[in-house]
Amino acid sequence: MTEAIEGWKRIEAEPKPAKRRALCMGHLWAMARHEQGEVLQGLVYSDTGLLQDLQKSRLTRDGMKLDKYVYLFKLHLSFSAEEYSTDDEFRSDAPRGIFLEQYKERMQWIKTTAQRYHQLMSGSKSERMFAELRKLAAWDG
């Protein structure tokens, strides 16, 4: 978390907008590594119930002789305040065949997603992205 906090301080101190945007991507990646590796890996992805459910879904898929890349449920990250975005531009679908509980596989997906998020935030879609963040910030709870 120290890396992310220090990264934020560098962003605040940087006067050039282009350099600030580049620093924001580094900060986003530092936050993602902390969240996934230090928080979720131990809290969520070590939960035996979740691990069993993930394994059961793979066994069910394999038992049905489905393509190894078929999902029994949709895995995605949404760039909107909606639970599920039907707009492909504002959604990142999990790579086919991902083992979600494996940190390195999950982080490859998250890195691609972070790059896409950064492009949306710093490009022509920034107004919509900020509107989505305002919706999230207004949620109670």
Backbone torsions as a table, in degrees:
resi	resn	phi	psi	omega
1	MET	NA	-27.9	179.0
2	THR	-57.4	-42.0	179.6
3	GLU	-59.0	-42.5	179.9
4	ALA	-67.8	-41.5	179.7
5	ILE	-64.9	-44.9	178.0
6	GLU	-64.4	-36.8	177.6
7	GLY	-61.7	-39.4	178.1
8	TRP	-64.0	-40.0	178.7
9	LYS	-62.6	-39.1	178.1
10	ARG	-65.8	-38.1	177.9
11	ILE	-61.9	-48.7	-178.7
12	GLU	-61.3	-33.0	-176.3
13	ALA	-84.4	-14.5	-175.7
14	GLU	-81.8	119.5	-178.4
15	PRO	-81.5	-22.4	-175.1
16	LYS	-88.0	122.0	-177.9
17	PRO	-56.1	-42.5	-178.6
18	ALA	-64.0	-40.7	178.9
19	LYS	-68.6	-37.5	177.6
20	ARG	-61.2	-42.4	179.1
21	ARG	-61.1	-41.7	178.6
22	ALA	-64.5	-40.8	178.2
23	LEU	-65.6	-32.7	178.7
24	CYS	-62.6	-39.2	179.0
25	MET	-63.9	-42.7	177.2
26	GLY	-62.0	-39.5	178.8
27	HIS	-66.2	-43.9	178.6
28	LEU	-58.9	-43.4	-179.2
29	TRP	-67.2	-39.1	177.8
30	ALA	-63.6	-41.1	178.2
31	MET	-64.7	-42.2	-179.7
32	ALA	-63.5	-43.9	179.3
33	ARG	-62.0	-41.9	179.4
34	HIS	-64.8	-49.9	-177.7
35	GLU	-59.7	-48.2	-176.0
36	GLN	-74.0	-42.1	-174.6
37	GLY	-85.7	-40.3	-174.8
38	GLU	-94.1	-30.0	-176.1
39	VAL	-102.8	-66.3	-171.9
40	LEU	-69.8	-35.0	-178.8
41	GLN	-59.1	-43.0	179.4
42	GLY	-81.8	-36.1	-174.4
43	LEU	-82.1	-44.0	-174.2
44	VAL	-104.4	-52.1	-170.6
45	TYR	-81.7	5.5	170.6
46	SER	-108.0	1.3	179.6
47	ASP	-71.2	120.2	-175.6
48	THR	-61.8	-34.0	178.4
49	GLY	-63.7	-46.0	178.4
50	LEU	-64.4	-44.8	179.7
51	LEU	-60.1	-40.7	177.9
52	GLN	-65.0	-41.5	179.1
53	ASP	-63.7	-41.8	177.8
54	LEU	-63.5	-42.6	178.5
55	GLN	-64.9	-42.6	179.1
56	LYS	-61.0	-40.4	-179.4
57	SER	-65.4	-37.0	177.2
58	ARG	-68.4	-41.1	178.9
59	LEU	-64.9	-40.4	178.1
60	THR	-62.6	-47.0	178.3
61	ARG	-58.5	-47.0	-178.2
62	ASP	-68.2	-38.6	178.6
63	GLY	-64.8	-30.3	177.7
64	MET	-84.0	0.4	179.8
65	LYS	58.3	37.2	176.4
66	LEU	-81.4	157.1	174.0
67	ASP	-51.6	138.8	-175.7
68	LYS	-62.2	-12.0	-178.9
69	TYR	-101.8	8.5	178.4
70	VAL	-79.8	134.8	176.1
71	TYR	-93.5	141.2	170.9
72	LEU	-88.5	-15.3	172.2
73	PHE	-148.7	155.4	-174.5
74	LYS	-84.7	127.0	175.6
75	LEU	-106.4	123.6	178.4
76	HIS	-155.5	161.2	171.0
77	LEU	-115.7	132.5	-176.4
78	SER	-104.8	139.3	176.1
79	PHE	-96.2	18.5	179.5
80	SER	-127.7	171.2	179.1
81	ALA	-78.8	-8.1	177.8
82	GLU	-74.8	152.4	175.3
83	GLU	-61.7	-43.3	-178.9
84	TYR	-134.5	120.2	178.0
85	SER	-91.3	128.1	176.2
86	THR	-83.9	-9.1	179.4
87	ASP	-86.0	108.8	-177.3
88	ASP	-54.5	-30.7	-178.4
89	GLU	-68.1	-25.4	-177.1
90	PHE	-111.2	32.4	179.7
91	ARG	-149.9	144.7	174.1
92	SER	-121.7	109.3	179.3
93	ASP	-80.0	142.8	178.9
94	ALA	-62.4	145.5	175.7
95	PRO	-61.6	145.5	179.1
96	ARG	-59.0	133.8	175.2
97	GLY	79.0	10.1	-177.7
98	ILE	-63.0	140.8	169.4
99	PHE	-97.7	95.1	-171.9
100	LEU	-57.0	-32.8	-176.8
101	GLU	-75.9	-9.0	180.0
102	GLN	-93.0	116.4	-173.9
103	TYR	-50.8	-49.6	-175.6
104	LYS	-63.6	-41.5	178.0
105	GLU	-64.8	-45.5	180.0
106	ARG	-61.4	-41.2	-177.4
107	MET	-68.7	-30.9	175.2
108	GLN	-62.2	-44.3	177.8
109	TRP	-64.2	-44.8	-177.3
110	ILE	-65.8	-35.5	178.4
111	LYS	-64.3	-44.2	176.8
112	THR	-61.4	-42.2	179.4
113	THR	-64.6	-42.2	179.5
114	ALA	-62.7	-39.6	178.5
115	GLN	-64.4	-40.7	178.1
116	ARG	-66.1	-43.3	177.5
117	TYR	-58.9	-45.3	-179.6
118	HIS	-61.3	-41.8	178.0
119	GLN	-62.9	-42.4	178.6
120	LEU	-65.0	-41.4	-178.7
121	MET	-68.9	-31.5	-174.9
122	SER	-105.7	3.8	-178.6
123	GLY	-111.5	-153.2	-175.1
124	SER	-71.2	-10.9	-179.6
125	LYS	-98.2	10.0	-174.8
126	SER	-60.8	-36.6	179.6
127	GLU	-60.9	-45.0	178.7
128	ARG	-64.5	-41.8	-179.7
129	MET	-60.6	-44.2	178.3
130	PHE	-65.7	-35.9	176.6
131	ALA	-63.1	-40.6	178.0
132	GLU	-65.0	-40.9	178.1
133	LEU	-64.6	-37.3	176.9
134	ARG	-64.1	-38.6	176.9
135	LYS	-61.9	-46.0	179.7
136	LEU	-61.8	-41.9	-178.7
137	ALA	-64.8	-26.0	-177.8
138	ALA	-84.0	-10.0	179.0
139	TRP	-61.2	142.4	177.4
140	ASP	-91.8	121.4	176.4
141	GLY	121.4	NA	NA
